[in-house]
Amino acid sequence: MQPRNMSMSGVVDLAAVKAAGEAKAKAEQVRAEAARTGGPAAVPPSALVIDVDEAGFERDVIQRSAEVPVVLDFWAEWCEPCKQLGPLLERLAVEYNGRFLLAKIDVDANQMLMQQFGIQGIPAVFAVVAGQALPLFQGAVPEAQIRETLDQLIMVGEERFGLTGIAVDADADTEGAAAPARPVGPYDALLEAAMSALDAGDLAGAVQAYKNVLADDPAHPEAKLGLAQAELLARVQDLDPAAVRKNAADAPADVAAQIAAADLDLVGGHVQDAFGRLVETVRRTVGEDRDAARLRLLELFEVIGVDDPRVTTARQALARVLF
C-alpha cells in the first residue's frame, strides 16, 4: 500500500457539471485568440515555477489554467516535509517542459486560499484545470506516484479540455552565464542513494542509506528526517487501510491498532488526527503499552519536523497526560 493519493476521478466528474462546460468554452476561446495573434512567446524554464498570492491568484492560476494545468503546492517555511517535496515538484515542472505550471503558495501568507481549498495539513497539492480545482495528493508521496498523478492530470487536461501546455525555450535561462557549482558535502552520495532508493520504491535500501549517514553523524537533520519518513512508508506499504481503521474503531484499547491507524493518518496528511490518537492512547494506557504509543508519537514528530507548531502543541498535550 502506497501513501494516499487522492483520486483523479474528480476530474472526470467535472465534465458532468455546468461549470466544466463553461471552463472548457473559456479555454477554447483563449486558444482561438492565441492562434489568431500568433500564439504566446516561449517561456524560459524558470517561468514554469511561480510564487502565487491571493491578489494574483485569478491572473496567475485561474486564467493560466485555460492554457495549461496549474499544480498548486501549498507549503510553509516551518514544514520540513514541504522542503523535501517542493524541490522535487520544481524539478518535475522543468522536466515536463511546459505540460504543467507549478504555483507555490505559502500558507502562512495566504490564509484565505488555505481556507478556500480546505487545507488541513501540508504539504498539500491541488491542481486547477480550465478553471476547475481538484485535489491531487497530500502528505508524503514517492516520486513515482507523483509522476503517475501528473501524467493522469496532463492526460485529462488534453482529452477533456484540449490543454496542450505552453512552449518552453530551454536555452533562455542559460544564455550569458553558467550556473554556479553546488558544493559537495561529505554525505551527498549517501543521501542521493537514499533518494534514488525511495524513487525506486526500495524502502529498505533508503532506510539503510540514511542509517549509514547517521552512524557517522547521529544529529544529521536531513538523514534523521529521511529515515523517519522512509520507516513510516515501510510500515504502511502493506497495510489494508480499511481493515486498520476498522480495527482501531472496534478496539480503542488495542495499542497496536491505534499505532497503525496513526501511521496511516500521518501518511494521509491528517497530522493532528495522528497526534491526537496517540496522545489519547498514552493517556489511557500504562506500562509497555504506554511506552509503545509514546515512542511512536515521538517518531512521528520527527517525520513532521520538531519546529512544526503542530508538534509543539502535541508535545504539550503529551506532557499533560504524562505528568
TAZIPE-V435325 format. One record per residue. N is the residue number from 1. RES is the residue in three letters. PSI is psi in whole degrees, 0 to 359 (* if undefined). Layout:
# TAZIPE-V435325
n = {N	N}
res = {RES	RES}
psi = {PSI	PSI}
This chain:
# TAZIPE-V435325
n = {1	2	3	4	5	6	7	8	9	10	11	12	13	14	15	16	17	18	19	20	21	22	23	24	25	26	27	28	29	30	31	32	33	34	35	36	37	38	39	40	41	42	43	44	45	46	47	48	49	50	51	52	53	54	55	56	57	58	59	60	61	62	63	64	65	66	67	68	69	70	71	72	73	74	75	76	77	78	79	80	81	82	83	84	85	86	87	88	89	90	91	92	93	94	95	96	97	98	99	100	101	102	103	104	105	106	107	108	109	110	111	112	113	114	115	116	117	118	119	120	121	122	123	124	125	126	127	128	129	130	131	132	133	134	135	136	137	138	139	140	141	142	143	144	145	146	147	148	149	150	151	152	153	154	155	156	157	158	159	160	161	162	163	164	165	166	167	168	169	170	171	172	173	174	175	176	177	178	179	180	181	182	183	184	185	186	187	188	189	190	191	192	193	194	195	196	197	198	199	200	201	202	203	204	205	206	207	208	209	210	211	212	213	214	215	216	217	218	219	220	221	222	223	224	225	226	227	228	229	230	231	232	233	234	235	236	237	238	239	240	241	242	243	244	245	246	247	248	249	250	251	252	253	254	255	256	257	258	259	260	261	262	263	264	265	266	267	268	269	270	271	272	273	274	275	276	277	278	279	280	281	282	283	284	285	286	287	288	289	290	291	292	293	294	295	296	297	298	299	300	301	302	303	304	305	306	307	308	309	310	311	312	313	314	315	316	317	318	319	320	321	322	323}
res = {MET	GLN	PRO	ARG	ASN	MET	SER	MET	SER	GLY	VAL	VAL	ASP	LEU	ALA	ALA	VAL	LYS	ALA	ALA	GLY	GLU	ALA	LYS	ALA	LYS	ALA	GLU	GLN	VAL	ARG	ALA	GLU	ALA	ALA	ARG	THR	GLY	GLY	PRO	ALA	ALA	VAL	PRO	PRO	SER	ALA	LEU	VAL	ILE	ASP	VAL	ASP	GLU	ALA	GLY	PHE	GLU	ARG	ASP	VAL	ILE	GLN	ARG	SER	ALA	GLU	VAL	PRO	VAL	VAL	LEU	ASP	PHE	TRP	ALA	GLU	TRP	CYS	GLU	PRO	CYS	LYS	GLN	LEU	GLY	PRO	LEU	LEU	GLU	ARG	LEU	ALA	VAL	GLU	TYR	ASN	GLY	ARG	PHE	LEU	LEU	ALA	LYS	ILE	ASP	VAL	ASP	ALA	ASN	GLN	MET	LEU	MET	GLN	GLN	PHE	GLY	ILE	GLN	GLY	ILE	PRO	ALA	VAL	PHE	ALA	VAL	VAL	ALA	GLY	GLN	ALA	LEU	PRO	LEU	PHE	GLN	GLY	ALA	VAL	PRO	GLU	ALA	GLN	ILE	ARG	GLU	THR	LEU	ASP	GLN	LEU	ILE	MET	VAL	GLY	GLU	GLU	ARG	PHE	GLY	LEU	THR	GLY	ILE	ALA	VAL	ASP	ALA	ASP	ALA	ASP	THR	GLU	GLY	ALA	ALA	ALA	PRO	ALA	ARG	PRO	VAL	GLY	PRO	TYR	ASP	ALA	LEU	LEU	GLU	ALA	ALA	MET	SER	ALA	LEU	ASP	ALA	GLY	ASP	LEU	ALA	GLY	ALA	VAL	GLN	ALA	TYR	LYS	ASN	VAL	LEU	ALA	ASP	ASP	PRO	ALA	HIS	PRO	GLU	ALA	LYS	LEU	GLY	LEU	ALA	GLN	ALA	GLU	LEU	LEU	ALA	ARG	VAL	GLN	ASP	LEU	ASP	PRO	ALA	ALA	VAL	ARG	LYS	ASN	ALA	ALA	ASP	ALA	PRO	ALA	ASP	VAL	ALA	ALA	GLN	ILE	ALA	ALA	ALA	ASP	LEU	ASP	LEU	VAL	GLY	GLY	HIS	VAL	GLN	ASP	ALA	PHE	GLY	ARG	LEU	VAL	GLU	THR	VAL	ARG	ARG	THR	VAL	GLY	GLU	ASP	ARG	ASP	ALA	ALA	ARG	LEU	ARG	LEU	LEU	GLU	LEU	PHE	GLU	VAL	ILE	GLY	VAL	ASP	ASP	PRO	ARG	VAL	THR	THR	ALA	ARG	GLN	ALA	LEU	ALA	ARG	VAL	LEU	PHE}
psi = {125	162	152	132	113	139	145	1	336	331	316	321	336	329	343	354	157	322	324	320	319	320	320	319	320	318	320	323	318	316	322	320	321	319	322	323	2	359	158	154	154	145	155	159	327	338	357	351	121	152	132	140	179	322	325	9	316	314	312	337	300	310	319	332	353	349	341	142	135	120	129	123	104	122	174	154	326	353	107	316	329	325	339	317	320	306	327	314	322	319	319	325	318	318	322	353	50	3	344	158	134	122	119	131	115	112	331	327	353	61	326	317	321	317	319	326	359	36	123	336	153	156	144	135	125	176	153	122	117	44	356	131	146	148	145	296	166	140	200	120	132	157	320	321	326	316	318	318	316	320	319	317	312	319	315	319	320	313	322	326	359	26	114	6	188	151	142	133	100	337	353	323	346	353	129	337	144	147	138	144	137	129	141	125	170	339	12	320	318	319	322	322	321	316	320	321	319	315	327	359	12	81	324	319	320	316	315	321	317	322	328	321	313	337	329	328	85	340	7	115	318	321	321	314	314	319	316	319	316	320	323	312	323	324	327	350	331	9	150	106	317	316	318	314	325	316	318	322	322	334	74	340	355	104	318	321	320	323	315	319	323	321	313	321	313	316	327	0	4	73	310	324	317	312	313	321	317	325	316	323	318	320	322	13	170	168	223	325	316	317	320	315	319	316	321	322	317	323	320	330	320	325	318	325	130	342	354	130	334	328	318	314	317	324	318	319	321	318	322	320	336	325	*}
